[in-house]
């Protein structure tokens, strides 16, 4: 009886771990993407600032 109940929970655990891994990968990708966007935005503002100044 214990064996019968432990099998589906193990399957659920692997599914949860897989889901968490996917979420963390997406979060990392999103943060990298956001940092790139911020860097691009800063670069654009800096170049336009210099163009306005000189």
N, CA, C and O atoms as a Tripos MOL2 file, in Angstrom:
@<TRIPOS>MOLECULE
protein
  216   215    54     0     0
PROTEIN
NO_CHARGES

@<TRIPOS>ATOM
      1 N           0.8300   -1.2050    0.0000 N.3       1 UNK1
      2 CA          0.0000    0.0000    0.0000 C.3       1 UNK1
      3 C           0.8730    1.2670    0.0000 C.2       1 UNK1
      4 O           0.5910    2.2280   -0.7160 O.2       1 UNK1
      5 N           1.9050    1.2480    0.7940 N.am      2 UNK2
      6 CA          2.8110    2.3960    0.8340 C.3       2 UNK2
      7 C           3.4960    2.5620   -0.5180 C.2       2 UNK2
      8 O           3.6650    3.6790   -1.0050 O.2       2 UNK2
      9 N           3.8850    1.4430   -1.1150 N.am      3 UNK3
     10 CA          4.5580    1.4760   -2.4220 C.3       3 UNK3
     11 C           3.6460    2.0680   -3.4860 C.2       3 UNK3
     12 O           4.0950    2.8050   -4.3630 O.2       3 UNK3
     13 N           2.3520    1.7350   -3.4010 N.am      4 UNK4
     14 CA          1.3940    2.2300   -4.3920 C.3       4 UNK4
     15 C           1.2210    3.7410   -4.2970 C.2       4 UNK4
     16 O           1.0270    4.4060   -5.3150 O.2       4 UNK4
     17 N           1.2900    4.2850   -3.0950 N.am      5 UNK5
     18 CA          1.1090    5.7280   -2.9380 C.3       5 UNK5
     19 C           2.4080    6.4870   -3.2010 C.2       5 UNK5
     20 O           2.3740    7.6580   -3.5810 O.2       5 UNK5
     21 N           3.5490    5.8320   -3.0020 N.am      6 UNK6
     22 CA          4.8160    6.5480   -3.1770 C.3       6 UNK6
     23 C           5.1570    6.7370   -4.6450 C.2       6 UNK6
     24 O           5.8950    7.6580   -4.9940 O.2       6 UNK6
     25 N           4.6380    5.8880   -5.5000 N.am      7 UNK7
     26 CA          4.9620    5.9940   -6.9250 C.3       7 UNK7
     27 C           4.4120    7.2680   -7.5630 C.2       7 UNK7
     28 O           5.1760    7.9940   -8.1990 O.2       7 UNK7
     29 N           3.1300    7.5680   -7.4230 N.am      8 UNK8
     30 CA          2.6210    8.8000   -8.0420 C.3       8 UNK8
     31 C           3.2270   10.0640   -7.4330 C.2       8 UNK8
     32 O           3.4130   11.0580   -8.1350 O.2       8 UNK8
     33 N           3.5360   10.0370   -6.1430 N.am      9 UNK9
     34 CA          4.1340   11.2290   -5.5360 C.3       9 UNK9
     35 C           5.5240   11.4740   -6.1130 C.2       9 UNK9
     36 O           5.9240   12.6220   -6.3060 O.2       9 UNK9
     37 N           6.2590   10.4020   -6.3870 N.am     10 UNK10
     38 CA          7.5800   10.5520   -7.0040 C.3      10 UNK10
     39 C           7.4270   11.1610   -8.3910 C.2      10 UNK10
     40 O           8.2170   12.0130   -8.7970 O.2      10 UNK10
     41 N           6.4040   10.7150   -9.1110 N.am     11 UNK11
     42 CA          6.1540   11.2690  -10.4420 C.3      11 UNK11
     43 C           5.7920   12.7520  -10.3250 C.2      11 UNK11
     44 O           6.2640   13.5740  -11.1100 O.2      11 UNK11
     45 N           4.9630   13.0840   -9.3520 N.am     12 UNK12
     46 CA          4.5910   14.4890   -9.1420 C.3      12 UNK12
     47 C           5.8230   15.3200   -8.7920 C.2      12 UNK12
     48 O           5.9720   16.4500   -9.2570 O.2      12 UNK12
     49 N           6.7050   14.7480   -7.9670 N.am     13 UNK13
     50 CA          7.9160   15.4720   -7.5760 C.3      13 UNK13
     51 C           8.7840   15.7750   -8.7840 C.2      13 UNK13
     52 O           9.2960   16.8860   -8.9180 O.2      13 UNK13
     53 N           8.9560   14.7910   -9.6680 N.am     14 UNK14
     54 CA          9.7810   15.0270  -10.8560 C.3      14 UNK14
     55 C           9.1290   16.0750  -11.7480 C.2      14 UNK14
     56 O           9.8170   16.9050  -12.3420 O.2      14 UNK14
     57 N           7.8030   16.0380  -11.8410 N.am     15 UNK15
     58 CA          7.1040   17.0420  -12.6490 C.3      15 UNK15
     59 C           7.2900   18.4270  -12.0390 C.2      15 UNK15
     60 O           7.5170   19.3990  -12.7600 O.2      15 UNK15
     61 N           7.1960   18.5190  -10.7170 N.am     16 UNK16
     62 CA          7.3660   19.8120  -10.0470 C.3      16 UNK16
     63 C           8.7830   20.3420  -10.2380 C.2      16 UNK16
     64 O           8.9820   21.5330  -10.4790 O.2      16 UNK16
     65 N           9.7670   19.4500  -10.1290 N.am     17 UNK17
     66 CA         11.1620   19.8600  -10.3150 C.3      17 UNK17
     67 C          11.3710   20.3480  -11.7380 C.2      17 UNK17
     68 O          12.0200   21.3700  -11.9630 O.2      17 UNK17
     69 N          10.8230   19.6160  -12.6970 N.am     18 UNK18
     70 CA         10.9320   20.0110  -14.1040 C.3      18 UNK18
     71 C          10.2930   21.3820  -14.3190 C.2      18 UNK18
     72 O          10.8450   22.2360  -15.0130 O.2      18 UNK18
     73 N           9.1250   21.5770  -13.7150 N.am     19 UNK19
     74 CA          8.4130   22.8470  -13.8450 C.3      19 UNK19
     75 C           9.2300   23.9860  -13.2390 C.2      19 UNK19
     76 O           9.3330   25.0650  -13.8230 O.2      19 UNK19
     77 N           9.8080   23.7380  -12.0670 N.am     20 UNK20
     78 CA         10.6160   24.7690  -11.4080 C.3      20 UNK20
     79 C          11.8520   25.0950  -12.2390 C.2      20 UNK20
     80 O          12.2420   26.2580  -12.3500 O.2      20 UNK20
     81 N          12.4710   24.0610  -12.8240 N.am     21 UNK21
     82 CA         13.6460   24.2980  -13.6700 C.3      21 UNK21
     83 C          13.2740   25.1650  -14.8620 C.2      21 UNK21
     84 O          14.0110   26.0840  -15.2190 O.2      21 UNK21
     85 N          12.1360   24.8760  -15.4780 N.am     22 UNK22
     86 CA         11.6810   25.6770  -16.6140 C.3      22 UNK22
     87 C          11.4420   27.1180  -16.1820 C.2      22 UNK22
     88 O          11.8200   28.0550  -16.8860 O.2      22 UNK22
     89 N          10.8140   27.2900  -15.0240 N.am     23 UNK23
     90 CA         10.5290   28.6370  -14.5270 C.3      23 UNK23
     91 C          11.8200   29.4040  -14.2740 C.2      23 UNK23
     92 O          11.9380   30.5700  -14.6490 O.2      23 UNK23
     93 N          12.7910   28.7460  -13.6350 N.am     24 UNK24
     94 CA         14.0440   29.4440  -13.3290 C.3      24 UNK24
     95 C          14.7910   29.7930  -14.6070 C.2      24 UNK24
     96 O          15.4050   30.8560  -14.7000 O.2      24 UNK24
     97 N          14.7430   28.8960  -15.5960 N.am     25 UNK25
     98 CA         15.4070   29.1920  -16.8720 C.3      25 UNK25
     99 C          14.7520   30.3890  -17.5350 C.2      25 UNK25
    100 O          15.4320   31.2640  -18.0700 O.2      25 UNK25
    101 N          13.4330   30.4220  -17.4980 N.am     26 UNK26
    102 CA         12.7220   31.5590  -18.0960 C.3      26 UNK26
    103 C          13.0430   32.8420  -17.3500 C.2      26 UNK26
    104 O          13.2200   33.8950  -17.9630 O.2      26 UNK26
    105 N          13.1200   32.7550  -16.0230 N.am     27 UNK27
    106 CA         13.4230   33.9410  -15.2210 C.3      27 UNK27
    107 C          14.8190   34.4650  -15.5440 C.2      27 UNK27
    108 O          15.0220   35.6730  -15.6650 O.2      27 UNK27
    109 N          15.7740   33.5590  -15.6830 N.am     28 UNK28
    110 CA         17.1470   33.9620  -16.0140 C.3      28 UNK28
    111 C          17.1870   34.6040  -17.3940 C.2      28 UNK28
    112 O          17.8140   35.6470  -17.5850 O.2      28 UNK28
    113 N          16.5150   33.9760  -18.3540 N.am     29 UNK29
    114 CA         16.4900   34.5200  -19.7140 C.3      29 UNK29
    115 C          15.8390   35.8990  -19.7200 C.2      29 UNK29
    116 O          16.2970   36.8130  -20.4050 O.2      29 UNK29
    117 N          14.7620   36.0330  -18.9440 N.am     30 UNK30
    118 CA         14.0500   37.3090  -18.8890 C.3      30 UNK30
    119 C          14.9270   38.3940  -18.2660 C.2      30 UNK30
    120 O          14.9620   39.5250  -18.7510 O.2      30 UNK30
    121 N          15.6340   38.0450  -17.1900 N.am     31 UNK31
    122 CA         16.4910   39.0430  -16.5410 C.3      31 UNK31
    123 C          17.6330   39.4650  -17.4570 C.2      31 UNK31
    124 O          17.9860   40.6430  -17.5100 O.2      31 UNK31
    125 N          18.2120   38.5040  -18.1780 N.am     32 UNK32
    126 CA         19.2890   38.8360  -19.1230 C.3      32 UNK32
    127 C          18.7570   39.7430  -20.2220 C.2      32 UNK32
    128 O          19.3920   40.7290  -20.5950 O.2      32 UNK32
    129 N          17.5800   39.3950  -20.7340 N.am     33 UNK33
    130 CA         16.9540   40.1940  -21.7920 C.3      33 UNK33
    131 C          16.6820   41.6140  -21.3040 C.2      33 UNK33
    132 O          16.9200   42.5850  -22.0220 O.2      33 UNK33
    133 N          16.1780   41.7240  -20.0690 N.am     34 UNK34
    134 CA         15.8870   43.0440  -19.5060 C.3      34 UNK34
    135 C          17.1660   43.8570  -19.3390 C.2      34 UNK34
    136 O          17.1910   45.0540  -19.6280 O.2      34 UNK34
    137 N          18.2370   43.1970  -18.8680 N.am     35 UNK35
    138 CA         19.5090   43.9050  -18.7040 C.3      35 UNK35
    139 C          20.0230   44.4060  -20.0410 C.2      35 UNK35
    140 O          20.5270   45.5250  -20.1420 O.2      35 UNK35
    141 N          19.8920   43.5730  -21.0730 N.am     36 UNK36
    142 CA         20.3290   43.9870  -22.4100 C.3      36 UNK36
    143 C          19.5270   45.1930  -22.8840 C.2      36 UNK36
    144 O          20.0790   46.1410  -23.4410 O.2      36 UNK36
    145 N          18.2120   45.1450  -22.6530 N.am     37 UNK37
    146 CA         17.3660   46.2640  -23.0630 C.3      37 UNK37
    147 C          17.7640   47.5360  -22.3330 C.2      37 UNK37
    148 O          17.8370   48.6070  -22.9350 O.2      37 UNK37
    149 N          18.0210   47.4190  -21.0420 N.am     38 UNK38
    150 CA         18.4200   48.5870  -20.2530 C.3      38 UNK38
    151 C          19.7500   49.1380  -20.7590 C.2      38 UNK38
    152 O          19.9230   50.3510  -20.8740 O.2      38 UNK38
    153 N          20.6890   48.2390  -21.0600 N.am     39 UNK39
    154 CA         21.9900   48.6750  -21.5840 C.3      39 UNK39
    155 C          21.8260   49.3870  -22.9170 C.2      39 UNK39
    156 O          22.4320   50.4330  -23.1490 O.2      39 UNK39
    157 N          21.0060   48.8170  -23.7900 N.am     40 UNK40
    158 CA         20.7550   49.4530  -25.0840 C.3      40 UNK40
    159 C          20.1350   50.8250  -24.8900 C.2      40 UNK40
    160 O          20.5160   51.7920  -25.5500 O.2      40 UNK40
    161 N          19.1740   50.8990  -23.9780 N.am     41 UNK41
    162 CA         18.4970   52.1690  -23.7130 C.3      41 UNK41
    163 C          19.4920   53.2060  -23.2000 C.2      41 UNK41
    164 O          19.4640   54.3600  -23.6280 O.2      41 UNK41
    165 N          20.3680   52.7990  -22.2870 N.am     42 UNK42
    166 CA         21.3710   53.7210  -21.7590 C.3      42 UNK42
    167 C          22.3140   54.1830  -22.8610 C.2      42 UNK42
    168 O          22.6800   55.3570  -22.9240 O.2      42 UNK42
    169 N          22.7030   53.2560  -23.7250 N.am     43 UNK43
    170 CA         23.6180   53.6040  -24.8170 C.3      43 UNK43
    171 C          22.9730   54.6370  -25.7350 C.2      43 UNK43
    172 O          23.6210   55.5930  -26.1600 O.2      43 UNK43
    173 N          21.6960   54.4360  -26.0340 N.am     44 UNK44
    174 CA         20.9760   55.3660  -26.9140 C.3      44 UNK44
    175 C          20.8870   56.7450  -26.2590 C.2      44 UNK44
    176 O          21.1080   57.7620  -26.9170 O.2      44 UNK44
    177 N          20.5650   56.7790  -24.9690 N.am     45 UNK45
    178 CA         20.4350   58.0700  -24.2850 C.3      45 UNK45
    179 C          21.7890   58.7700  -24.2060 C.2      45 UNK45
    180 O          21.8640   59.9920  -24.3380 O.2      45 UNK45
    181 N          22.8590   58.0020  -23.9920 N.am     46 UNK46
    182 CA         24.1970   58.6030  -23.9130 C.3      46 UNK46
    183 C          24.5940   59.1910  -25.2590 C.2      46 UNK46
    184 O          25.1010   60.3110  -25.3190 O.2      46 UNK46
    185 N          24.3690   58.4480  -26.3420 N.am     47 UNK47
    186 CA         24.7610   58.9520  -27.6660 C.3      47 UNK47
    187 C          23.9280   60.1700  -28.0430 C.2      47 UNK47
    188 O          24.4580   61.1280  -28.6050 O.2      47 UNK47
    189 N          22.6470   60.1470  -27.7450 N.am     48 UNK48
    190 CA         21.8140   61.3050  -28.0790 C.3      48 UNK48
    191 C          22.2090   62.5050  -27.2140 C.2      48 UNK48
    192 O          22.1560   63.6490  -27.6640 O.2      48 UNK48
    193 N          22.6020   62.2310  -25.9730 N.am     49 UNK49
    194 CA         23.0480   63.3020  -25.0870 C.3      49 UNK49
    195 C          24.3040   63.9690  -25.6480 C.2      49 UNK49
    196 O          24.4170   65.1950  -25.6550 O.2      49 UNK49
    197 N          25.2420   63.1520  -26.1180 N.am     50 UNK50
    198 CA         26.4690   63.7080  -26.7040 C.3      50 UNK50
    199 C          26.1830   64.4570  -27.9990 C.2      50 UNK50
    200 O          26.7990   65.4850  -28.2790 O.2      50 UNK50
    201 N          25.2520   63.9390  -28.7820 N.am     51 UNK51
    202 CA         24.9080   64.6120  -30.0290 C.3      51 UNK51
    203 C          24.2730   65.9700  -29.7400 C.2      51 UNK51
    204 O          24.5070   66.9400  -30.4610 O.2      51 UNK51
    205 N          23.4720   66.0290  -28.6830 N.am     52 UNK52
    206 CA         22.8490   67.3090  -28.3300 C.3      52 UNK52
    207 C          23.8950   68.2880  -27.8010 C.2      52 UNK52
    208 O          23.8160   69.4910  -28.0490 O.2      52 UNK52
    209 N          24.8740   67.7570  -27.0680 N.am     53 UNK53
    210 CA         25.8520   68.6220  -26.4270 C.3      53 UNK53
    211 C          26.8310   69.1970  -27.4410 C.2      53 UNK53
    212 O          27.1860   70.3730  -27.3650 O.2      53 UNK53
    213 N          27.2720   68.3680  -28.3960 N.am     54 UNK54
    214 CA         28.3130   68.8230  -29.3190 C.3      54 UNK54
    215 C          27.7790   69.0270  -30.7100 C.2      54 UNK54
    216 O          28.5290   69.4090  -31.6090 O.2      54 UNK54
@<TRIPOS>BOND
     1     1     2 1
     2     2     3 1
     3     3     4 2
     4     3     5 am
     5     5     6 1
     6     6     7 1
     7     7     8 2
     8     7     9 am
     9     9    10 1
    10    10    11 1
    11    11    12 2
    12    11    13 am
    13    13    14 1
    14    14    15 1
    15    15    16 2
    16    15    17 am
    17    17    18 1
    18    18    19 1
    19    19    20 2
    20    19    21 am
    21    21    22 1
    22    22    23 1
    23    23    24 2
    24    23    25 am
    25    25    26 1
    26    26    27 1
    27    27    28 2
    28    27    29 am
    29    29    30 1
    30    30    31 1
    31    31    32 2
    32    31    33 am
    33    33    34 1
    34    34    35 1
    35    35    36 2
    36    35    37 am
    37    37    38 1
    38    38    39 1
    39    39    40 2
    40    39    41 am
    41    41    42 1
    42    42    43 1
    43    43    44 2
    44    43    45 am
    45    45    46 1
    46    46    47 1
    47    47    48 2
    48    47    49 am
    49    49    50 1
    50    50    51 1
    51    51    52 2
    52    51    53 am
    53    53    54 1
    54    54    55 1
    55    55    56 2
    56    55    57 am
    57    57    58 1
    58    58    59 1
    59    59    60 2
    60    59    61 am
    61    61    62 1
    62    62    63 1
    63    63    64 2
    64    63    65 am
    65    65    66 1
    66    66    67 1
    67    67    68 2
    68    67    69 am
    69    69    70 1
    70    70    71 1
    71    71    72 2
    72    71    73 am
    73    73    74 1
    74    74    75 1
    75    75    76 2
    76    75    77 am
    77    77    78 1
    78    78    79 1
    79    79    80 2
    80    79    81 am
    81    81    82 1
    82    82    83 1
    83    83    84 2
    84    83    85 am
    85    85    86 1
    86    86    87 1
    87    87    88 2
    88    87    89 am
    89    89    90 1
    90    90    91 1
    91    91    92 2
    92    91    93 am
    93    93    94 1
    94    94    95 1
    95    95    96 2
    96    95    97 am
    97    97    98 1
    98    98    99 1
    99    99   100 2
   100    99   101 am
   101   101   102 1
   102   102   103 1
   103   103   104 2
   104   103   105 am
   105   105   106 1
   106   106   107 1
   107   107   108 2
   108   107   109 am
   109   109   110 1
   110   110   111 1
   111   111   112 2
   112   111   113 am
   113   113   114 1
   114   114   115 1
   115   115   116 2
   116   115   117 am
   117   117   118 1
   118   118   119 1
   119   119   120 2
   120   119   121 am
   121   121   122 1
   122   122   123 1
   123   123   124 2
   124   123   125 am
   125   125   126 1
   126   126   127 1
   127   127   128 2
   128   127   129 am
   129   129   130 1
   130   130   131 1
   131   131   132 2
   132   131   133 am
   133   133   134 1
   134   134   135 1
   135   135   136 2
   136   135   137 am
   137   137   138 1
   138   138   139 1
   139   139   140 2
   140   139   141 am
   141   141   142 1
   142   142   143 1
   143   143   144 2
   144   143   145 am
   145   145   146 1
   146   146   147 1
   147   147   148 2
   148   147   149 am
   149   149   150 1
   150   150   151 1
   151   151   152 2
   152   151   153 am
   153   153   154 1
   154   154   155 1
   155   155   156 2
   156   155   157 am
   157   157   158 1
   158   158   159 1
   159   159   160 2
   160   159   161 am
   161   161   162 1
   162   162   163 1
   163   163   164 2
   164   163   165 am
   165   165   166 1
   166   166   167 1
   167   167   168 2
   168   167   169 am
   169   169   170 1
   170   170   171 1
   171   171   172 2
   172   171   173 am
   173   173   174 1
   174   174   175 1
   175   175   176 2
   176   175   177 am
   177   177   178 1
   178   178   179 1
   179   179   180 2
   180   179   181 am
   181   181   182 1
   182   182   183 1
   183   183   184 2
   184   183   185 am
   185   185   186 1
   186   186   187 1
   187   187   188 2
   188   187   189 am
   189   189   190 1
   190   190   191 1
   191   191   192 2
   192   191   193 am
   193   193   194 1
   194   194   195 1
   195   195   196 2
   196   195   197 am
   197   197   198 1
   198   198   199 1
   199   199   200 2
   200   199   201 am
   201   201   202 1
   202   202   203 1
   203   203   204 2
   204   203   205 am
   205   205   206 1
   206   206   207 1
   207   207   208 2
   208   207   209 am
   209   209   210 1
   210   210   211 1
   211   211   212 2
   212   211   213 am
   213   213   214 1
   214   214   215 1
   215   215   216 2
@<TRIPOS>SUBSTRUCTURE
     1 UNK1         2 RESIDUE 1 A UNK
     2 UNK2         6 RESIDUE 1 A UNK
     3 UNK3        10 RESIDUE 1 A UNK
     4 UNK4        14 RESIDUE 1 A UNK
     5 UNK5        18 RESIDUE 1 A UNK
     6 UNK6        22 RESIDUE 1 A UNK
     7 UNK7        26 RESIDUE 1 A UNK
     8 UNK8        30 RESIDUE 1 A UNK
     9 UNK9        34 RESIDUE 1 A UNK
    10 UNK10       38 RESIDUE 1 A UNK
    11 UNK11       42 RESIDUE 1 A UNK
    12 UNK12       46 RESIDUE 1 A UNK
    13 UNK13       50 RESIDUE 1 A UNK
    14 UNK14       54 RESIDUE 1 A UNK
    15 UNK15       58 RESIDUE 1 A UNK
    16 UNK16       62 RESIDUE 1 A UNK
    17 UNK17       66 RESIDUE 1 A UNK
    18 UNK18       70 RESIDUE 1 A UNK
    19 UNK19       74 RESIDUE 1 A UNK
    20 UNK20       78 RESIDUE 1 A UNK
    21 UNK21       82 RESIDUE 1 A UNK
    22 UNK22       86 RESIDUE 1 A UNK
    23 UNK23       90 RESIDUE 1 A UNK
    24 UNK24       94 RESIDUE 1 A UNK
    25 UNK25       98 RESIDUE 1 A UNK
    26 UNK26      102 RESIDUE 1 A UNK
    27 UNK27      106 RESIDUE 1 A UNK
    28 UNK28      110 RESIDUE 1 A UNK
    29 UNK29      114 RESIDUE 1 A UNK
    30 UNK30      118 RESIDUE 1 A UNK
    31 UNK31      122 RESIDUE 1 A UNK
    32 UNK32      126 RESIDUE 1 A UNK
    33 UNK33      130 RESIDUE 1 A UNK
    34 UNK34      134 RESIDUE 1 A UNK
    35 UNK35      138 RESIDUE 1 A UNK
    36 UNK36      142 RESIDUE 1 A UNK
    37 UNK37      146 RESIDUE 1 A UNK
    38 UNK38      150 RESIDUE 1 A UNK
    39 UNK39      154 RESIDUE 1 A UNK
    40 UNK40      158 RESIDUE 1 A UNK
    41 UNK41      162 RESIDUE 1 A UNK
    42 UNK42      166 RESIDUE 1 A UNK
    43 UNK43      170 RESIDUE 1 A UNK
    44 UNK44      174 RESIDUE 1 A UNK
    45 UNK45      178 RESIDUE 1 A UNK
    46 UNK46      182 RESIDUE 1 A UNK
    47 UNK47      186 RESIDUE 1 A UNK
    48 UNK48      190 RESIDUE 1 A UNK
    49 UNK49      194 RESIDUE 1 A UNK
    50 UNK50      198 RESIDUE 1 A UNK
    51 UNK51      202 RESIDUE 1 A UNK
    52 UNK52      206 RESIDUE 1 A UNK
    53 UNK53      210 RESIDUE 1 A UNK
    54 UNK54      214 RESIDUE 1 A UNK
